Amino acid sequence: MGTTASGGIDWLRVSGGIIVVLVLLAAMLWMLRRMQSMQTAKGGVSRLQVVETISIGPRQKIALLRVDTQMLLIGMSANQFTALGQWQQAPARIGDQP
């Protein structure tokens, strides 16, 4: 910050910059929410679901995922994902409880 004839000009510049950044962040958040709602409205129900996750260590997890009728067991660490298994889920019959 340089010195000016009136010290208020520097503060006005800084506060103006902060306001511009906050407005841009709010606009980006609004745009992301709008795109997300458009995507779910267009496709209906999401095809990918996280059924369950369990932590097995400080940075390791196991996740069970459902993609349509496919079930996937995934091992996750800080550096990689590993497919541990996959199988087809039997389609639900009418009257079955989830």
For each residue, the residues with C-beta under 8 A, 3 or more apart:
1: 10 14
2: 10
3: 7
4: 7 9 10
5: 9
6: 9
7: 3 4 10 11
8: 11 12
9: 4 5 6 12 13
10: 1 2 4 7 13 14
11: 7 8 14 15
12: 8 9 15 16
13: 9 10 16 17
14: 1 10 11 17 18
15: 11 12 18 19
16: 12 13 19 20
17: 13 14 20 21
18: 14 15 21 22
19: 15 16 22 23
20: 16 17 23 24
21: 17 18 24 25
22: 18 19 25 26
23: 19 20 26 27
24: 20 21 27 28
25: 21 22 28 29
26: 22 23 29 30
27: 23 24 30 31
28: 24 25 31 32
29: 25 26 32 33
30: 26 27 33 34
31: 27 28 34 35
32: 28 29 35 36
33: 29 30 36 37
34: 30 31 37 38
35: 31 32 38 39
36: 32 33 39 40
37: 33 34 40 41
38: 34 35 41 42
39: 35 36 42 43
40: 36 37 43 44 46
41: 37 38 44
42: 38 39
43: 39 40 46 47
44: 40 41
45:
46: 40 43 49
47: 43 67 68
48: 65 66 67
49: 46 65 66 67
50: 53 63 64 65
51: 64 65 66 71
52: 63 64
53: 50 61 62 63 64
54: 61 62 63
55: 60 61
56: 60 61 62
57: 60
58:
59: 77 78
60: 55 56 57 75 76 77
61: 53 54 55 56 75 76
62: 53 54 56 73 74 75 76 84
63: 50 52 53 54 73 74 76
64: 50 51 52 53 71 72 73 74
65: 48 49 50 51 71 72 73 74
66: 48 49 51 70 71 72 89
67: 47 48 49 70 72
68: 47
69: 88 89 90 91
70: 66 67 86 87 88 89
71: 51 64 65 66 86 87 88 89
72: 64 65 66 67 83 85 86
73: 62 63 64 65 83 84 85 86
74: 62 63 64 65 81 82 83 84
75: 60 61 62 81 82 83 84
76: 60 61 62 63 80 81 82
77: 59 60 80 81 82
78: 59
79:
80: 76 77
81: 74 75 76 77
82: 74 75 76 77
83: 72 73 74 75 86
84: 62 73 74 75
85: 72 73
86: 70 71 72 73 83
87: 70 71
88: 69 70 71
89: 66 69 70 71
90: 69
91: 69
92: 96 98
93: 96
94:
95:
96: 92 93
97:
98: 92
